[in-house]
Structure formats: C-alpha cells, structure tokens
Amino acid sequence: MNPFRTHIRKSLADPNLQVALDNNAVRRQAGRRAALAQLPDKDERRQRAHAVKMDVIAHLDRYVDEFAKRVTGNGIRVHRAADAGEAIRIFLEIAGSVRADGHPPLLVAKSKSMVSEEINFNHAMEAQGMRVVETDLGEFIVQLRGERPSHILTPAVHLRKEQVGELFHEKLGIPYTDDIPALTATARKVLREVFLTADIGVSGVNFGVVETGTLCMVTNEGNGRMCTTLPPVHVALMGIERLVPTMDDLALFLSLLPRSGTGQKLSVYTSLLNSPRRPGDADGPAERHLILLDNGRTRMSHSDLAESLACIRCGACLNACPVFREIGGHAYRGADGSIAPYPGPIGSVVSPGLFGLAQFGHLAQASSLCGACKEACPVDIDLPAMLLRLRSGNVGADRGANPGVGLPLPVKLGLKAYRLAARTPFLFAVGQGLGSLFSRLYSPRKPYMRIPAFTGWGYSKDFPRFAGRTFHARWKRIDQRLEQPLPAATTAAVHPSEFTTMIVKKSPSERFTEELTLLGGKVTRVRSLDLPSRLADFLRERNIPSVFVDESGAEYGASLKAAGIAVTREADPAARCGITGAVAGIGETGSVVVSSGSGCPLTASLLPEIYIAILKKSQILHTLTETLRKPEIREASAAAIITGPSRTADIEMALTIGVHGPGEIHAFVIDDSPAV
C-alpha cells in the first residue's frame, strides 16, 4: 500500500487526532461564519478580491518587478530566488555577513512562514551549524516534536493538551501539567530570551503592497513583531504571488483573511514594514532583506492551476473540508512518503502544481468534491474544478498522461464501466436496479459493512443504501401540492446599504470603545489636563514602579516621576508597563495604530505585559481603508496595527491571553472635540 493510504488509515485509527480535528473544524467554522456575517457585502468583497488576485497572477512578472523596485527604493535589500536551493544560498550569504570571526553559531528567531516549510529552511540552516527557533507557539511545539505543521494556520492542531504537557516536561524540564495557560507561559518565558539575543529574525510575508513597497504580516501572539523588530537583521521570505497592487487592496484582503482564518475582524498585530531602521528611529533592525521566491510559481501562473496562486493562506478550506477533518495534515504524503508542505484542499492543488504530479498528484483524490472548500474560500478559488483537472490528468505538460492519478486499478475500471453505462438509459436503469439489490443484501444498517479493502472506500465509511425507485419513477408520484406557491416572507430583509448606514450612525469613537472592549481592552476617556494624574493613579493602583515611555510622553513623563514612578525611554524587558502615543484608532475594529520614528519605540507596545496607548478622539477613524491612507503609516519605517491583547489558540483551540505581547491593552482617549 502506498504511503498516502497507509497514513490515512493511521490517522483514522488515532482517537486523539479525531477529537482534535473535530474540535478545530467546529470552532473555526463557527467563528468564520459569525465574523463574515458582520460583513453585509462579503460576497462582493470575495469577488473583488478574486479579481485583484487574478490580475496580479495574469501580470505577475510586471507586478513583481514594480514591487522589487519600490522595496529597493525603500532601503530593503531584495534578492530574487528561482528555487529553494537559491533561496537557501542567499540566506547563507546574508548570515555570513552577520557572523564575525570566532562568533558562535548564529541564533535565528523565526516567525511562522509557509515558504520556509516549502524550502526546508530549518533543516538547511541547522546543517550549517545555526540554531533556528520557531517562536509561534504551535510551530514551537511541533519543532520540539521534530514534526512538520499539521495545518496552515494551527500547526499543532493534531495534539491534545496532555501531549503538549508531556512534551514540555520532557524537552523543557518543567513539572508535568496540562494547564494550557501554564504551558503558554512556559513558552513565553523560554522564547523571550531567544527574541532578545537572536542574531537574525526571519518571518514570512502575508502581503506585499506594490504601490508602497510595504511588507505586511499578520499575527496574534506578538512573535512576528518580535522577530521583525528586535534582532539587528530581519530577513523576510515571500512567494512572488503574495502581492496586492494598492493599500486599498490591502485593506480589502485584511477584512477577509482574519475573518476566514480565525474569526477575528482583524488579527491582533498587523505589521507594516517599509524600510530598515532610519536615523532617529528608537528601534528596528539595521538591515532588512526580502527573498522573493519563485520555485515554480511563474510556470504555474501559465498553467491550468494558476487560480490556486490566489490563495491567501487563511486555512478556511482545511477547516471546511470533511476529508481533512478525518485525516489531518500529516496524512498528505508524497509518493516517496514525505509530508506535503501544503495540506488540505489547497495543498492538494498547490503541492502537485509546484512540485510535480508524480510526487503529489494523487492528493487530488483526497476530496469529496462537495464544494465546501470553494464556499469557504475568501478569494472564491474554484478548488473543486482544479481537483477534477488533476484527477483527469489534464494539467500542463502531463495533459492526459495519467487520468485518475492516485486511484487503484479496480476503481479506475469501475469508473470506466460506470461511464459506459451512464451513456445508455437502459443500462443505467439496470445498474440502478442491481445496485439497489446489492445495497439491500449488504445494508449499512448491518454492523459496519465494508467494501473490499483494495478500493479504500469502506475503511472509514459505509456503502450507502440505494434508493428503492429511480428518480424518474419517484418524480411521477410527487404530490402536485408541492407546486403551490410558498407563503410570502413575514419579515422584511435589511438591505446591505441600510445595514451599513445603521453601523455608521455610531461615531468612530463610540465604535472604537465598543470594539476594543469586546476584545478585552479598556478605554478611558480623559481631558488633556487630567491625563498625567490619571496615568499615575492607574500605575499606583496596579503597583507598577516603572514604565517604558516613548518621547511623545515628555509632557506627562515628568508628572509620573514626581509621583514616584521611574520612567525609562530605553527598551527594558523588566518593565511591566509601556506607554506610547498613537497615530490613529480604527472604529470598526477597535484597533490602535502606532508607528516608528524619532523617539517612538515600537517595543514599548510589545515587550511589557501591560500596554497603554494615548490617542486623541479626533485621530479615531471609521475604517481600516481610511487609516491605511495616512502618511504617518505609509511613510514610517514600520507601523503596527494593534487589535486587542496578544492571544493564541494553538493548544486545543483554547483561547489564552498574553503570549509574547501584552496581556492587557488600555486606550486613554483625550477628548479634543471643539468647544461648543
């Protein structure tokens, strides 16, 4: 039996995996539905997103050239890699320029990146004596286990908390516990030292904005911001298809990605990286590098599978797929037994598209073709159509060479017989009759009737009972009363434009307060003159003796000192609270926007366990689209959109607040409304 089928059976027989996958699917799908229900124009947004991505794919060379030119102009060093080997070679050259004579092996702090999985980055770097540490909680867990991620979004979805507890006990030397907050706190403590001492930070890129040369990255835990801010060198790995033309397009995709992936209106941290550290910046890496990886994408953009390059890696198709829900990501194996870098419905197209039909073409059989993946996709990718193309063998240079790739010979013969019978009404009717007789002799109501093992069908499901009469026969007996018109609806629907108007009636400030409060944050409204005393009262109540404050806080820094509170303007990991100004607030998501610049350390909103943002009421805007048009964001070396306290759900989908970033966020909003 081939490795693919072997691991399918292994997955189906694993009770822990089945429970974990069921929990993931139920919660992720419920969260996605609830989040998208708040977008009355979600279908229009999907179609717009699809059109934008297909335009990028159709003109990929031009967009990549324009993007690379803009990024280079911003001061980021751009490297073009044709394949995985070249990407590894480029990174080693960058690392070689960092390593000094006699320097110990380089420490690499790595944020989540599917491209790094695609090129086997960790293995290649460790072979050169480097230490690579995954800093996303789920990635950290699977790295300790020596595994690949099991899910695009939730790498450790296949594990129960007891397994993680045993792992941390064995690998990290802590007493065994299956308390999820305690396990998360352990990871935070271990990884904090990695962030502070790493030589290089590595991250992926969710979107590259051609208009501005911006690298956009979305995370929830704060590790992505750590990797791109604290180490002296940052290297971003990006597939060339991850482009959007404008910042308005970015706002569109950011309205769909987190809702589809995690059920959030916006991820906790949206990082916008425009350049390395500039003169006067309080923090940030001295060097930023971008490795643009092709690795078959250009070839794929001209193939029958080009549409799959529109994927934004939300993982929604995996959560919706009934096959993935049964077998998990590790069952998606190549012909040589290796785990496919990309699992699930999208992986069943991307993996053979990038790495060949011979290795991964059979993955297209791991689908019921129910269409749930297309329905869930925020970019409306027609995955079922591409899976059918792969099954038929009608793809690229292999067109027609191996129809039914991955199917056992008896199944292929059976499908050919069905095709012949289906062309003749008489033979089809005879087949239905025989099928009905067969299914009654071997009823699924009998104890777990299985079809012979060589088909693979009966291993996980019963053979369904055929209908007693054909559809044609049943149709003649349908009661004519069903043709009577349905009663008119008693409740009038709300038109999307009316719904939008209902929302907009609230002021941006009111929406901001409402949304941030729902996220677990707190909004305090103050007058400008009262701000220093209110801050001092808050810090005394929380017994906080020292704070990390940016330069914009000079006016209240003296007051805090007078109140006996130590104030530092240098990154201090021991400080429990950080205070910064903000360039904007976003009403629709409850987000605070901070940017780098003279005396404005991004780490003040990241390192401490409590974060206080100071912003004016007039700075709060309605939408993300409006906010991304602000020059303070487009022209800064880096900016961060902060939407609630840091969080993770990487262990059994249990929400845990406070991972690498603050566990509390407070917004002090200064009322600068004009006097009446």
Secondary structure, 3 states (H helix, E strand, C coil): CCHHHHHHHHHHCCHHHHHHHHHHHHHHHHHHHHHHCCCCCHHHHHHHHHHHHHHHHHCHHHHHHHHHHHHHHCCCEEEEECCHHHHHHHHHHHHHHHCCCCCCCCEEEECCCHHHHHCCHHHHHHHCCCEEEECCHHHHHHHHCCCCCCCCCCCCCCCCHHHHHHHHHHHHCCCCCCCHHHHHHHHHHHHHHHHHHCCEEEEECCEEECCCCEEEEEECCCHHHHHHHCCCEEEEEEECCCEECCHHHHHHHHHHHHHHHCCCCCCCEEEEECCCCCCCECCCCCEEEEEEECCCHHHHHCCCCHHHHHCCCCCHHHHHCHHHHHHCHHHCECCCCCECCCCHHHHHHHHHHHHCHHHHHHHHHCCCCCCHHHHHCCCCCCHHHHHHHHHHCCCHHHCCCCCCCCCCHHHHHHHHHHHHHHCCHHHHHHHHHHHHHHHHHCCCCCCCCCCCHHHCHHHCCCCCCCCCCCHHHHHCCCCHHHHCCCCCCCCCCCCHHHHHHHHHCCCHHHHHHHHHHHCCCEEEEECHHHHHHHHHHHHHHCCCCEEEECHHHHHHHHHHHHCCCEEECCCCCCCCEEEEECCEEECCCCEEEEECCECCCHHHHCCCCEEEEEEEHHHEECCHHHHHCCHHHHCCCEEEEECCCCEECCCCCCCEECCCCCCEEEEEEECCCCCC
